[in-house]
């Protein structure tokens, strides 16, 4: 009996001790992180972790020390995980993909890029003509990207690139990506491609007017004004040519359009969307797909492959796009970004035609809702492109196929009912 009591008492003490430890651990984990402590860890990380890799990439100690002289972590940047804390995924997402896709094409924004592009098309006509001759990318496309990325160079780019890249390589949720970028930034400095004072970036570490990450700068930035420096911060010719060079590197096809807004008859499933389900444009036309302008597809496009794009499923405009559309997505992986650039380029080139198709009242979902729906589709064997909460074309067409199989009208876009059914 005594033995039983002692055993019980020991268990109680062990439980109490464990509880105290857990509480203490919780207090330590949730205690405010002091900036000076993070700074000390950052300096140690620079010297013990990042410096050896920089050295292996040909960066001198002099360059390395100059890059980080006076730099401290910027704890106000987004997507950071501070020491002792766990990464959290915010429920509410503010990216355009999670509201109505139509929000991305607010006329105030599109109109500003269109008007600004037209004004600069005349001002830089000779440079743009030379760029199109060398790289094959139309002036309107280059101007649309320039306008979208930095307001034609008017946007402020106020951050110290090494502060941003260093902070993110040390603390961001995507450390590996930013580690690669900060090394590339150091290589830029080591090779004399930029000065330390020049290295200004956005809060995301993107450089200059084209908003290149350092790896893209090393691969694509060009000196087009002939002064011996690829200056994407101050030189308009260098900025425009660098954008065109980037697109050419990723396969821009000279002479082809990016795509056409179309009407898609009900007999064609919205689940046929995607770059892996292409057909000759003549085939799409024979199936009843027509340009909203009323014009036939250009003769030189008919034998080439085109792809169905329905960024809001049946609740928005539809398009037949070319491989050049997917080159635009190499600049920014969003369908809506590539569509914005293509649409703005068309309007810069001539005409203020807005989309003929209307964006329906869709969206209003959290990213976590869409991710839950994607996991439900994955359990049924669908390839949704990963349960990332992003309603890309693989998710959209999977929704359409699931709807059709369940006797529903295929809309190919997430809504609360679909989310609830597939959770």
N, C-alpha and C positions, 0 to 999 in steps of 0.2 A: 504493500500500500504506500509506504514511504517512497519507494522507488518510482511508483506511478506519479505521486505528487511532484517529486523532483523533476521527472521527465516533463510533466506538464508545465511546471514553473520555468524550466529551461527553454521550452518552446515559446512561452510567453515573452521571456527576455529576448530570445532571438528575433521574434516577430517585432518587438518594440525597437530593437537595435536596427533591424532592416528598415523599419518605417522611418526612423530618424535619418538613416543614411539616404533614403530616397528623397526625403524632404530637403535635406542638405544639398543633395545633388540637384534637385529642382531649383533651389534658390541660386545655386552657382550658375546653372544653365540660363536661367531667366534674368539674372542680374544684369543691369545695364553694362554694355561693353564700353570701356573708356577708350577714347580716341588715342591717347598716348600709348596705351597697351597695344592697340592694333598697329600703330606706327612702329613700335619697337619690333613687333613680329614681322612687319613688312620689310624693315631694313635688314633683318636677319634673313628673310626669304630671298631678298634681292642678292645678297652676297653669297649665300650658301646653296641656293637652288637655281635662280635664274642666271647668274653670272657664268657658271660653268657651261651652260648651254649656249649662251651668247658668245662666249670665247670659242666654243667648238664651231660656231658659224662665222668666224672671222672677225668678230667685233673686238676692238681693243679695249683695255681697261679704261683708257682715257675717254673714249667715246661713251662707254657704259656709264662711267661716273658723271660725265657731263649731262647725259640724258636724264639721270635721276637726281641730279643735284637740287636739293630743296623740295623734292617731290614727296608728298605725303598722300596716303590713301584718301580718296574723295568718298566719304561714307554717305553722301547724298545721292549717289548714282543708283539707278534701279537695278534689280536682279542681283543683289549682293547677299551673301550668306556670311554673317560675321562669325568670328571664332566662338565656338561653344553654342552656336545656334543651328537649328535645322532649317533646310530650305522649305518654303511654303509656296504653294501654288495658289494665287489669288483666285477666288471664285468668279469675280466679275472681270470680264475682259472688255477692253475698249477698242480693240482693233476693228476695222470696218467689216471684216469678215463675219463678225458676230452680231452685227445689227443687220439692217437691210443692206444688201450690196449697193443699192442705189445711193446710199449716203456718201459713198466714196466719190460719186460723180456730181456733187453739188455744183450747180452752174457757176457759182461765185469762184470756185476753185478752178474748174475747167476753163472758164472764161478768162481768168487771169493768165493761165498758161498759154491759151490760144492768142490772146491779144499781145502778150509779151513776146511770144514766139514770132508773130507776124512782124512786129516792130523790128526785131533783131534780124529777121530773115533778110530784110533790105539792107540793114546796117552792116551785116557781115556776109553779104552775098558772095563776094569773091572768095573768102575763106571757106564758106560752106560748099561752094562749087568745087574747090580744090579737094576738100575732104571727101565729098561724094565721089569724085573721080578716082581718088586713091583707095578708098575703103568700100565704096559701093553702098553706103548707108545714106538714105535721103535726108535732106536738111531738116524736114519736119520732125523726123524721129529724134535726131540729135538735139534739136531745140526743145522738144517736149520733155526729154529726160533732164536736160539742163534746167528747165523751168521747174520741173517737179522736184528735183533734188535740192536745189539751192536758190530758187526764185531768180534764176539767171545771174547768180552770183551776189544777190542782194542779201541773202540770209546771213545772219551772224554765225560765225564758227568760232566760238569763244574759248573752247576748252584746250588745256594743255594735253596733247595727244599721249604723252608718256604718263601723265597722271591718270588719264582715263584707262589706257591700255594696261598700265601696271596694276591699277586697282582691280580691274576686271580679271586679269590673269591670276591675281592673288585671291580674290574673294568672289568672283562671279559664279553663277550657276553653270556657266559654260567656260570653265577655266581653260580647258585644253585649246579651244578655239582662240581665245584671247592670248594665250601664251604664244601660239604661232604668230599672231599678229604683232605682239610687242617685239618679238625677235625680228620680224620683218622690218619693223620701224627702226630698230637699232641698226640693221643692215643698211637701210636707206641713209641713215646718218653716217655710218662708217664709210660708205662709198661716195659720200659727198653729193648725193642727189638732192639733199635738203640741208638747211641749217637748223640748228636747235630751235631758233626763234620762229622758224617757219612752221614747225610741227603743231598746227592747230587743228582741232577735230570737233566733231559733234559729241554729244554725251555718250554716243555708242562707239566712238573711236573712228568714225569715218572722216576721211581727209578731203579738204578742199571743195571746190565747186561741183565736181562729179560725185563726191561722197564715196571715194574709194577707200576700202580698207588697205593697210600697208601691203599685203600680199598682192592685191590687185594693182596697186601703184607700181610695184616692181615689175609686174607682168605686162601692164597695159599703158602706163603713162608715157606720153611721147612729147618731144619738143617739136612743135609745128611752126613756131614763129622764128626759129633759127637762131635763138640766142644761146644755145648750148645747154639749156636747163628745161626740164619738163616741169613747168610751174603750173599746177592745177589750182593754186590759190589765187593767182593774180592775172594769169594770161588767158584771155578768151580763146585764141587759136589752140593753145595747148589743151585747154579744157575740152573744147569741142572735138578735137582730133582724138583725144584719149578716150572719150565716150565711144566714138566710132570704132576705134581700134579694139576696144573691149568687145563690142558686138560682133565685129568681124572674127575675132578670135573664137567666139562661141558659135560661129557658123552662119552668120547673116548671109542670105542668098540674094545676091545682087539682081535687081530687076523684078523681084517678087514683092507683092504687097504683104502686109501683116495679117490681113483678114477682111471680112465683109460682114456687115450686119444682114441677117436673113430672117425669113419666116420659115418655120419648120412645121409641116402639117402634122396633125395628130397621128397619122399613120406611121410616123417615124418616132421611135421611142427615144425619150431623153436619155435613156440608159446607154445609148450609143456614143455618148460623149467621151472624149479623151484622145491623146496623141497616139495611142496604140490601137485605135479603131478607125484609122484613116481610110478614105476612099478617094478615088479621083474626083475632082470637083465636078466633072461632067456627070459622074454617077450620082452625086448629091442632087445635081440639077434634074436628072431624070427621075429622081424619087419625089420631086416636087418642092425641093428647097429653092427659094428665090431670094434675090437681093431686095432689100426693102426700097431701094432707090428706083426699082423698076427696070434698071439696066441689066443686060445679061452679064454673066461673069466674063472677065477679059479673056480673049481667045487664047492667050499664052498661058493662062492659068488652068484651062479646062483639062489638060492631060496630066497636070501635076496633082499631087496629093493634098487634100484638105481635111480638116478635123472639126468635128462638132464641138462647140463651146457654148454651154448654157450655165453661166455663173450663178443664176438664181433658179435653176431648173425651169419649170414652166411658168414661173412667176417673174419673168424678166426678159430682156432682149436676148436673142440667140445669134450666134455667129458661126461662120465657117472660117477657120483660121488656117494659116500656113505655117511651115516650120519657123518662119521669122517671129511669129508670136512667142514661141517657146525660147527663142533667143532672147527676147525681151524679158522673159521670166528668169533668165540667168542673171539679170541685173537686180531683180527682186523677185523672189519666188511666188509672189501672190499673183493669181489670175487677174485680180482687179487692178493691180499696178500695171501689168502688161497691157490690159485693156485700156486703162487710162492713157498710157503713152500712145498707143496706136490711134485711139480716138482723137486725142489732142493733135497728133501729127496730121491726121486727115484734115482737121479744122484749120490748122496753121497753113496747110498747103492750099486751102481754098474752100470757103463755105462755112457757115455756122450751123450746119445740120446737127441737131441733137439726136440721141438715139430715138428711133421710131418706136421701139418696144418700150413699154412702161414697166417700171420696177414695182412689183407687188408688195403688199404689206407683210413681209416675212422678216425673220430674224428675231431679235429680242431674247435670244437664248444665251446662257452662260457657256463658256468653254467646257466646263465640267459636265453640262448636260449633253453636249455633242459627243464628248469622249465616252460617256456612259452608253449612248446610243451606238457609237462605233464598236464598243466592246460587245454589245448585243449582236451586232451584225457579224462580227468576227466569229462568235460562237456558232453562228449559222453557216460559217464557211465562206463569208464574203471577204474579199481583199479591199479594205477601206483605206489602205495606205498608212496604216498605223492609227492607234487610238490616241491622237494628239489634240483632239478638240477642234481641228481645222476642217471645215467642210469642203475639201478639195474634190477634184473630179471623180476620184475613185469612191469617195464617200457618196457623192451626189448620185452617181449611176448605180451604186449598190442600193441606195434608198429606192430608186426607181424600179429596179428589178424586184426587190422585196415587195414593193407595193403591188406590182403587176401579179406576182405569184400569190398574193393574198386577196386578189379580186378588187384592188383599189385603183383609182386613177393615179397614174404615175406622175408625180410632181418633181421628183428628183431634188428635193431640198428639205432640210430638217425643219420640223415644226413641233410644237409641244406634244401633239398626239402621237407622232412617230417616236419621239423620245420616250414617252410613257410606255408605249407598246413594246419597245425594244430594251428597256432597262433590265 
